[in-house]
Amino acid sequence: MALHSLTIGQAAEAAGLTRKAVRVYEAKGLLAKAERSTTGYRLYNPDDVELLTFIRQARALGLHLDDVREVLEIRRGGTPPCDAVRSLLDARIAEIDSTVEDLLALRRTLAETRRAADDRPCGEPSSVCSIIEEA
């Protein structure tokens, strides 16, 4: 197997990604620019696939691309990024907790509006719909 022997499709499949995702990660600098074949095809090696797999796993945990970039930069600097990863995970958990609270508040509002809708006759004079306008 040559050092750079995987096409973008093969690398993407091996990492569990799409070709588009590989191009995005390369364009955003998470993955180094790929070597090119004499015919212009991008060529990847096993280390690239390992990095792409890491990025996919980080994204599956809900980390943002900027977060992934930060972790990679720390690692490339020679330091294990564990402390940074813990902080990023804590921040992501807090974001999710906030989103859940917002969604629960929205659900309560929707449920109250729905209950109130039963007490309103349909067709009352309104601009469009009194149920929504009086919520």
HELIX and SHEET records of a PDB file:
HELIX    1   1 ILE A    8  ALA A   15  1                                   8    
HELIX    2   2 ARG A   19  ALA A   27  1                                   9    
HELIX    3   3 PRO A   46  ALA A   60  1                                  15    
HELIX    4   4 LEU A   65  ARG A   76  1                                  12    
HELIX    5   5 CYS A   82  ALA A  117  1                                  36    
HELIX    6   6 SER A  130  GLU A  133  1                                   4    
SHEET    1   A 2 GLU A  35  ARG A  36  0                                        
SHEET    2   A 2 ARG A  42  LEU A  43 -1                                        
END                                                                             
